[in-house]
Amino acid sequence: MWETSTNNMVVRVKWFYHPEEAEGCPNLKYPGALFQSPHEDENDVQTISHKCEVLPLKEYTEKFGSSPERYRAIYDNNDTYYLAGFYDPTAVSIKMQPDIDILPGDEKWIDMD
């Protein structure tokens, strides 16, 4: 974070993508995934709504436990996610972290409805 010559506070941020924003994303077992990207830019600090925590999957599942019910409301007022991999939107490529559980087809570990 820094102050510009016009007295604006600016922050450089890295962008992450949700699975539904990452073209070609496989069917992930756990909700709450994010994909790191090479996309970075500078924003006025007033445009930043809040910070979030992006954990390795092991720490994420230790925090939320093993019960599927704990993940049902994971997107409601939550700012903790896990790093599923790396997504490059320009090359349209995904590189998964080695420990990420992928389910076949439309199979669901938990019904989010």
Secondary structure, DSSP 8 states (H G I E B T S, - for coil): -EE-TTS-EEEEEEEEE-GGGSTT---BSSS-EEEEEEEEEEEEGGG-----EEE-HHHHHHHH-S-GGGGTTTTSS--EEEEEEEEETTTTEEEE-TT--B-STT--SS---
